[in-house]
């Protein structure tokens, strides 16, 4: 009887230890993934297409809040040429999940950008979801989908800091 209790205790302890090691490893991967996300935002703001080229998968689909869809080449071209100029991207309420070689991040962000064809800046409060793929020993974004959060939406929270200046309608 004592050996049975001992065996169960050892087995249970081993399971708990293995589970906690997996959770700890995943939380480290989540930290790495959110650091990559911050690096991507910084590269977008600084028009660093060399960094972006490595972070974006060749199969990238980037859906802007207006519904405009870019691929990797068109997105890099727009940023590199200054057609779109991000002034800041401030994420909030971000959640990251990893499942094998895929991961997804979702949250909200305050974004300010300017289009070359317009004189003013555009301020948006958006929700986003991004899908990453671990490929050739690195995480690359394969999908980004943004949606503007309207102030009259039932879930809009007025206590969340939002971009307030800028009156240009959302077109991008």
Secondary structure, 3 states (H helix, E strand, C coil): CHHHHHHHHHHHHHHHHHHHHHHHHHHHHHHHHHHHHHHHHHHHHCCCHHHHHHHEEEEEEEECCCCCEEEHHHHHHHHHHCCEEEEEEEEEEEEEEEECCEEEEEEEEEEEEEECCCCCEEEEEEEEEEEEEEECCEEEEEEEEEEECCCCCCCCCCCCCCCCCCCCCCCC
